[in-house]
C-alpha cells in the first residue's frame, strides 16, 4: 500500500505563499517514489498579497487554502480536517508563506506565533513518531512549533535566521544547497533550497534527497 505523505502548502508564490519550484519538486519526487500525496493548507487569509512582478504589497485579500489549490490542481484538503492518523509523513515546502501564513516568523522572528492548526498537526506527527520534512525557511516555523523538542534543522548559512532558530530552542546546522540535515531522534529532515539557490536544478538536489530520506523512514 502506498505511503500517505502530506504536503503542507502556504499559498502560491514565493513572496507571499509557497515557493512554487520547491512545492512542485517535492510533489514530483514523492510521485516518483510511489507516495500517495495529500496536499493540505490552512483555511485562513494570507498575511498580505505581493505583486510578484513588482514585488510590492497590494490591497488584495487572498485565502491560503484557495491559493494553495492552484499548486495542488484543486486536490487539496483544509488542514483543520487532517490529522496525523491520515498521514505517514508530512513535508512543508518553503517560500515566504511558510513564515507569513503558517506562522508570523517573517514579522516577529523568535517571538513568532504559529497558526494553531499548523502547530497541532506538527505536534501530532512528532507525538506519533512520524517523519517531518521542512524546506527553505519552513524549518523556522517548525522549530517555533516544536521548540520544546530542540529540533536540529538547517536553513543553509544565513546567520540572522540561524540565530533566530537557536533563540527559539532549535539547533542549527550549516548546510549547502545539496545537503540535508537529519534529526534522527525526532525524525525531522530539512534542506536549504532557495535560502541558498541559486537555481532550480540546485534546489532540486537537496529536496530530492529530503524526499528520499523521508520515504526511507516509512
N, C-alpha and C positions, 0 to 999 in steps of 0.2 A: 504494500500500500504506500502511495506517495506521502512523503512528509509534508505537513502543512506549515508553511513559512509565511508569517505576516510581514508586510512591508508598510511601515507607518509613514505616511506622507504628510506634508505640511503646507500644501498649496501647490502652485505651478509656476515656477520661475525663480531663478537664483536669488534675486534681490528681495523677494517678499514671500517665497514659498520653497518648495523642494527644488533642488538643483536637478534639472531635467536629465542631463547626461548621467549623473550619479544614479538617479532613480531608474533610468532605462537600462543602464549597465547591470544594475542589481537584478532587475526583472529578467533580463536576458540570461544572466549567469544562473539564476535559480531555475529558469525554464530548461536550460541545457542540462542542469543537474537532476531534472526529473521531479522537482518540488511542485506541490500544489500551492500556488501563490494566493494569499488572501490580502488584498490591499485594503487599507483602513486609514481613517483620518478623523480627527475630532470635528464635530459639527459646531463650529464657532466662527465668529467673524475674524478676518485677518487683522493683525495689528495695524497695517496700512497697506495701500496698493502703490507699487512703484512702476512708473513707465519704464520699461526695460530698454527703450531706445534712448531716452534722455537721462535715465537713472534718477528722475525726480519723483517725489511723492505726489500723488494726485488726490483728488477729493472723492474718488470712487470708494465704494464699500464692496468687499467680496467675501465669500464664505470659504473657509478652508476645505471643507468636505467637497463642496461643489467644484472648486478649482482643482483639487486633487483628482477628481473624477476624470479630468482631461488626460492625465497621465495613465490612469487605470482603464481608459477606454470605457468608462461607465461602470466597470465591475468593481465596486468598492463598497465597504461597509462602514457605517457610523461606528467609531471607536467605542462609544458607550454600550454597544451591543456585542462587543468582542471581549472574551475572557481568555485567560491562559489555558483553559480547557480546550479552546478552539484551535490552539496553535502548538507546534512543536518547537518553533523558534521565532524570533522577531528581529527585523533589521530596520534601522532608521537611516535613510539617505540624508545627506546634508542640504545645504542651501540655507539662506538666512531665515527661512520659515521655521527651521528647526530651533532657532534661537529667538524667534519673534512670535511664533504662533504655538509651538509646543511648550515653550517657556518664554520668559521675557529676559533671558540672559543677555541679549543684544543691547538691552537698555540698562539693566540693573547689575550685570556682571555677577559676582559671587553672591549677591543678595537676591538673586532671581527666584521667582516662584514658577513652579512647573504646573502646566494645565492639569487639573485633578484627574481627568481620565487617563492622561499620559502617565502620570505618577502611579496611578492604580495598576495599569497593565504592566509597567516595568517592575513594580513590586511583586505582582502576582507571578510573573515569569521567573524572577530570581527566587522567590519562595518555593516555586515548583522545580527549581534546578534546571530550567530550560534556557538554552543559549540566547544571547542578545548580541546583535551587531550594531555598530554606530559608525557613521561615515562623516568625514569632514568636520563641521562644527557640532554635529549631533552629540558627540561624546560629552560636551559641556552640559547639555540638558540631562543626559543620562547620569552624569556624575552628581548633579544637583538633586535629582530624584532619588539616587541611591547613595547619598553622601555617608550614611551610617555604615556602609559596607567598605568605604575607602577603595573604590574600584581603580584598577590600573588601566589607563587609557592613553591614547595618543591623539593629538590634533596636528602633528607634524613638529614644527620647531618654533612657532610663534611664542615669544617669551611672555607677552602680556596674557594671552589666553591660557598658556600653561600655568602661569602664576595664579590665575583665577580658578583653575581646576584644583590646584593644590589648596587654595583658600577654602574651597567647598568640601574638602576632605578627600579628594581624589589623589591619585599618584600618577604623575605624568611621565611618559616615556617618549623621548625624542625619536622620531622615525622619518625615513624618507618616503616619497610618494608610493614606491613599490613595496613598502613593508606593511605588515600588520602587527598590532600589539595584542597579545593574548593573555587575558587574566584567567588563568586556569582554574583558580579557586572559585571564581564567580561565574565562569563560563561566558565571558564577555570578550568580543573581538572588535577592534577598532582599526581604522586606517585613515590617513590624512586627506586623500583625494584632492579636491580643489583648494584645500587650505595651502597646498603646495603647487599643484598643477605640474607642468604648465598647460598640458593639453589632454584631450580625451583619451588618447592611447596610453598616456602616462597614468591617469587616474584609474583606468581600466585594470591595470596590473594589480594594484592594491585591492580594488573592490572584488575582482575575481578570486584573489587569494582569500579574502574575508569570507566570501560565499562558500568556497571550498572547505574552509576550516569549520564554518558553522555546520555545513552538511555532514562533515566527518564526525561531529559531536552527536549527531542524532542516531 
